[in-house]
Amino acid sequence: MEKVKNLVVGCGLSGATIARQIAEICKEEVTIIDKRSSIAGNCYDYIDENNICIHKYGTHIFHTNLEEVWKFLSRFTKWHPYFHQVVAQIDGKEVPIPFNFNSIEMIFPYEMAKKFEKKLINRYGFNIKVPILELKKEGDKDLEFLAQYVYEKVFLNYTLKQWGLSPEELDPTVTGRVPIYISKDNRYFQDKYQGIPMEGYTRLVEKILDHPYIHIHLSQDYHKIKNDIEFDKLFFTGCIDEFYDFEFGELPYRSLNFDFRTYPYPYFQRNATVNYPNNFDFTRIGEYKYFLNNTSDHTVVSYEYPEPYIRGENDPYYPIIKKENQLLYQRYLNKAAQDPRHIYFLGRLGDYKYYDMDKAINRALLLFKEVKEKW
Ligand SMILES: Cc1cc2nc3c(=O)[nH]c(=O)nc-3n(C[C@H](O)[C@H](O)[C@H](O)COP(=O)(O)OP(=O)(O)OC[C@H]3O[C@@H](n4cnc5c(N)ncnc54)[C@H](O)[C@@H]3O)c2cc1C
């Protein structure tokens, strides 16, 4: 039986962040394991034979307003300035997403577009994001027409493909991520800090983990070794339902299948991300060379096909945030609160939350502070 002081399960951003804080601030040894053969979790990237940086688990763009998170990461990486833009194929045109004034002007005749814009500004003000489901409930006939158009053409089928659910079945925190933006700003994010780690995400995580007190063991599934290892404290970034042997049932997740293609020409599309709300079975195509501006006479894209998560067959990517799942998650949380061992759950899977990278790191930083009080 091996005995360790601090065991961290998962070498993604959540696990790496908490491991670093424990090693650096508490000056304690940390053992970190991952069942994958790579570090960096879903942010894992690598340079392919065409000198293009590929994000193995789908396109990842860093953005945050959280000063502390930006400062923490910037100790370990320089940043390549990058402002993400997304377009969607709507009725044969590529229009900016979130749907904004430029999108309105591309779709509707001039007079009509101006009328919508004036009404939106009068009702909400400028530089505001309005969730589509909220706009649908407006008393105004024109705004309701606009909302219905965007709902049908941009939102409904994309959501059905992405989640296998209608927008109304999902929590507003998820559907609120697809607003109408009262602006001419085509950037997908408006955060103060945006960019791509200059040497990629894997190198960033490698540097976070580069500390003499941190010991990394890859290709180790916690569930296979749990009877051979003892710990004082465990920080678990895997699925909380799996940790408790699915005692109350399985928490549902959405998974993805990435179909990567290499093409023998410099560019495939004019944007890093093109969404396909209404045509095809895939939701979007990501083109990787845009992120670090890699030069190559080839290009690599991934077609993203959402699918249900099936244990043992694919990966759990997105928690499905809806009421009954939250209640089930709460049962596991109550169970964790009664667990006499020092076990802390965090990360997208441990917290069953739709975290972006910055929120996952922030959660790890805050959890560390909380636990350190009792150290
Ligand atoms: C397709 C996609 C695109 C995304 N795009 C963006 C984006 O553009 N911007 C953004 O900010 N965020 C994005 N995200 C979110 C981002 O990936 C997450 O916020 C971040 O990866 C969370 O890190 P984590 O450490 O919590 O989880 P993960 O990265 O999932 O890491 C968890 C790790 O735990 C390991 N693990 C699980 N169970 C066990 C076990 N039993 N034993 C050992 N190891 C285990 C897993 O193998 C994994 O490596 C995206 C997510 C997806 C799925």
The ligand as a Gaussian input file, in Angstrom:
#p B3LYP/6-31G(d) Opt

LIG

0 1
 C      -14.905000      20.651000     -27.161000
 C      -14.566000      21.598000     -26.054000
 C      -14.181000      22.883000     -26.366000
 C      -13.871000      23.775000     -25.352000
 N      -13.494000      25.038000     -25.698000
 C      -13.173000      25.905000     -24.731000
 C      -12.760000      27.233000     -25.076000
 O      -12.674000      27.594000     -26.245000
 N      -12.464000      28.085000     -24.057000
 C      -12.538000      27.725000     -22.743000
 O      -12.237000      28.544000     -21.854000
 N      -12.926000      26.475000     -22.385000
 C      -13.228000      25.559000     -23.344000
 N      -13.601000      24.283000     -22.997000
 C      -13.613000      23.906000     -21.580000
 C      -12.260000      23.402000     -21.077000
 O      -11.891000      22.243000     -21.795000
 C      -12.393000      23.074000     -19.590000
 O      -12.786000      24.198000     -18.855000
 C      -11.117000      22.575000     -18.964000
 O      -10.508000      21.587000     -19.752000
 C      -11.460000      22.003000     -17.602000
 O      -10.341000      21.388000     -17.070000
 P      -10.531000      20.248000     -15.998000
 O       -9.164000      19.998000     -15.459000
 O      -11.590000      20.601000     -15.025000
 O      -11.081000      18.990000     -16.812000
 P      -10.385000      18.076000     -17.900000
 O       -9.572000      18.860000     -18.839000
 O      -11.477000      17.222000     -18.446000
 O       -9.396000      17.154000     -17.057000
 C       -9.842000      16.094000     -16.228000
 C       -8.777000      15.020000     -16.271000
 O       -9.090000      14.019000     -15.303000
 C       -8.761000      12.768000     -15.822000
 N       -9.523000      11.741000     -15.115000
 C      -10.868000      11.627000     -15.044000
 N      -11.214000      10.526000     -14.304000
 C      -10.048000       9.954000     -13.921000
 C       -9.744000       8.796000     -13.158000
 N      -10.707000       7.991000     -12.673000
 N       -8.449000       8.481000     -12.944000
 C       -7.442000       9.255000     -13.450000
 N       -7.685000      10.370000     -14.196000
 C       -8.973000      10.713000     -14.423000
 C       -9.139000      12.870000     -17.292000
 O       -8.445000      11.904000     -18.061000
 C       -8.723000      14.298000     -17.623000
 O       -7.410000      14.357000     -18.139000
 C      -13.953000      23.373000     -23.983000
 C      -14.342000      22.072000     -23.681000
 C      -14.651000      21.187000     -24.692000
 C      -15.081000      19.789000     -24.338000

